[in-house]
Amino acid sequence: MTPDIADLTAFVAVVETGSITHAAERLDLAKSVVSKRIATLEARLATRLLTRTTRRTAPTDAGALFYERARSILAQLTEATEEVAAQACDLAGQIRMAAPMSFGMRHLGRMLAAFMAEHPRIELLLDLDDRHVDLVGGGYDLSLRIGRLPDSTLKARALGTSRRAVVASPEYLARRGRPARIEDLVDHDCLGYANIGAQLWRFQSIDDPTEQRTLELRGRFGANNGDVILDVAAAGLGIAIMPRFMTCDALRAGRLVALAFPGFEPVADPIHVVYPATRYQSRRIRALIEFLAREIRDPAPWDV
């Protein structure tokens, strides 16, 4: 007997979230309903698809194979539905997106508001977190990531570049002096991201970006949030190296001063949009990726 689509959807959600509880939350169903659908599916296939422990629900060998086929079937069904619907109406449906906290607060709100104005039937849930979230397990459609990407099964599209600036307050520079070379930074209080004490700042040659230098610097303040570091730098506690998308307003207002060093600049970070490597991708997700590619490109508005 052919499995029911609702049963397939429940099974895929359990595999991707790792538990019946999380799958029920994703699908907005009762746990008992999800459990019943899994039991019905296993009975129809006469095969055990999941193994359950106290900590996680995982697919059996047969379940892992069936998951790949089931996910592909559901993706194709979604694609077909949207293509047919597109003949008569605009893009519609929900998008779940993750992005870094500081970038999201400063720039994504305006961008996504414009995207939703273009597509009034789109629903968008944005999750801001500086940590890399589990896209598949968390049920996200895509994520914006700044920095070098680790190896993964996710697909990625390069967008723009996040350039960095070395900044300090006028008060700090008046008190401690302005470093003239990158080597002079070792004699200053350098504010660290996440770590107090030793931290590594990377610079590259302006003429030859392949020529890089790494400095081990120290300071007595660290935080895992860039906005806090920005405030502490503006208060005169030390020198910080930060993305320009965060420092642009403070530099224009004079609360911070950008430091320049002969021949060198901070190593920049790439900006990517990443998404699960499914064969079929909905029109609304493709539309948002194309929109972000137009909005986040070089030169970035915060760099000029």
Protein Blocks (a to p, Z undefined) as FASTA:
>chain_A
ZZdfklmmmmmmmmmnopaklmmmmnopafklmmmmmmmmmmmnopafbdcdfkbccddf
klmmmmmmmmmmmmmmmmmmmmmmmmmmcceddddddddfklmmmmmmmmmmmmmmmmmm
bccdddddfbdcdfklnopabdcdedjddddfbdcddfbdddddddddfklmmmnopafb
fklmmmpccddehiacjdddddddfklmmlccddddddfbdcfbfklmmmmmmnopaccd
ddfklmmmmmmnopaccdddehiacddddddddddddfbdcfklmmmmmmmmmmmccddf
klZZ
